[in-house]
Amino acid sequence: MITIIAGTNRRGSLSSVFANEIASIYRRQEVQSKVLEIADLPLETFSPDAYADKPAKVLDFTDQVLNSSGLVMIVPEYNGSMPGALKLFIDLLPYPDSFEGRPVCYIGIASGQFAGLRPVEHLQQVFGYRNAYNFPQRVFVPFVHQVASVENGVTDEELKTRLNTQAEKFLKFCRYLGKEV
C-alpha cells in the first residue's frame, strides 16, 4: 500500500489534484494506494489537547501511515516551507514507528519559480531525522497553476511523464527495501 499525502489543509487545493493524479498512476500499475487529505482532519486536530487526546480521524490517518509500504508527499510551498498543518500532522504521529525505515517520495509544487524546493528539503530533513528512507528522485513543479487546475487536473504531458517515471522508480525503491507493494 502506497499512502499519498496531500500536504495542505486548504480545501480544493492543487495538492489534492496531484495526489489524485498519483493515485491514478498507481492504479494503472495495479498497486494499491490511498490518498490522505490533510484538509479532512477535523478542527480539533489543531487543539493543544490533540497531542494527548488524538481525534479519531488523526488515529485513522495514523493507521494508514503505519500500514503503508511507502509514503508520497505532495507538498506546496507556503512562505518558504511546508504548510503548518502538515507539520502538525507529522508531529502527532507516533515516534519512532511512523517513519522508521519507511520509504518517502516527494513532489513539490509552487506558484513561483522555485517549484517547492524549500518545503521538500525541509521535509527531507524531518523524515531523515526520523530515519525514513528519502527517495532521491524528486519532482518539482514551478508555476503550478500553468500545468494543473482543479477543473482539468494535471494538463502538462511532460509533467505527467515525470510523475509516472518517479512512481515507477519509487516502487522499485520500495521493493528493493523489502517493502511489499
C-alpha positions, -999 to +999 in steps of 0.1 A: +000+000+000+013+034-010+000+063+010-002+096-007-005+127+015-020+159+001+000+182+023-022+212+030-055+218+048-066+241+021-098+227+005-098+223-033-060+225-034-037+216-063-020+193-038-052+172-040-052+173-077-016+160-078-024+134-051-053+120-072-031+120-103-005+100-084-032+076-072-044+070-108-008+063-118-005+036-091-039+022-101-027+018-137+003-001-123-021-023-102-007-010-069-030-002-041-028+034-029-047+057-006-049+095-006-049+112+028-061+148+026-048+170+054-079+191+047-100+162+060-086+165+095-111+179+119-107+213+136-099+196+170-067+184+154-054+219+159-062+220+196-033+218+221-051+188+236-047+168+203-012+157+214-026+136+243-062+130+231-060+125+193-091+129+173-105+098+156-096+110+121-060+115+132-059+079+145-074+067+112-047+086+093-020+073+117-031+037+109-028+044+072+007+057+076+017+028+099+004+003+074+019+018+043+048+004+023+058+039+012+047+075+015+043+100-013+043+136+000+027+162-022+038+195-006+030+230-016+053+259-007+038+282+020+061+311+029+093+292+020+084+260+038+057+233+042+022+241+054+019+243+092-010+218+091+013+192+075+040+197+101+014+194+129+001+162+115+037+148+113+042+159+149+011+140+160+023+107+145+039+081+169+076+082+173+096+063+161+072+038+143+057+062+118+088+068+096+115+044+109+127+025+078+098+038+057+105+050+021+093+085+013+089+102-021+084+139-027+066+162-051+070+199-045+046+224-061+046+262-060+032+292-077+067+306-082+099+296-099+115+276-070+089+248-075+085+237-039+122+230-034+123+246+001+094+226+016+107+194+001+141+200+016+126+208+049+105+176+048+136+156+039+153+169+070+123+159+092+120+124+076+158+119+077+158+128+114+130+102+119+151+075+100+129+073+069+145+064+036+143+095+014+138+086-023+162+108-041+142+114-074+120+143-065+096+161-088+094+199-086+066+218-103+071+256-107+042+279-118+019+251-109-013+270-120+000+268-156+001+230-156-028+219-133-062+230-122-090+217-100-112+216-131-088+198-155-063+180-133-027+179-144-026+190-180+011+190-189+021+158-207+058+162-199+050+166-162+027+135-164+057+116-178+079+127-150+053+117-124+049+083-140+087+078-141+090+088-105+062+064-094+078+035-113+112+041-097+097+046-063+080+012-065+114-003-074+129+015-044+103+002-020+107-033-033+145-030-030+140-021+006+119-052+011+085-034+012+055-052-002+037-030-027 
